C-alpha cells in the first residue's frame, strides 16, 4: 500500500466516523471537533488524489474541506468576540 492509498483510507475513515458520530448524536455538528474532522478527512482524500487524480472527486472533497474550514473560522471568531 502506498502513502497515497494510506492517506486516502485514513481520510475516508475519519470522514465516515465523524459523520456517523454526528448522525447518532455523539458529536455536535457545529463543534470544533466535528468541523476539524470534516476538514481533515477530505484533506487526506485530496492527498490520495495527487496520485490518481479525479476532477469530480477533487472538487467535492475540496468543497467539503472548505465548508468545514469556514465553520472553524466562524467558530474561532465567535469565541474571540465572546472574550
HELIX and SHEET records of a PDB file:
HELIX    1   1 UNK A    3  UNK A   23  1                                  21    
HELIX    2   2 UNK A   32  UNK A   49  1                                  18    
HELIX    3   3 UNK A   55  UNK A   81  1                                  27    
END                                                                             
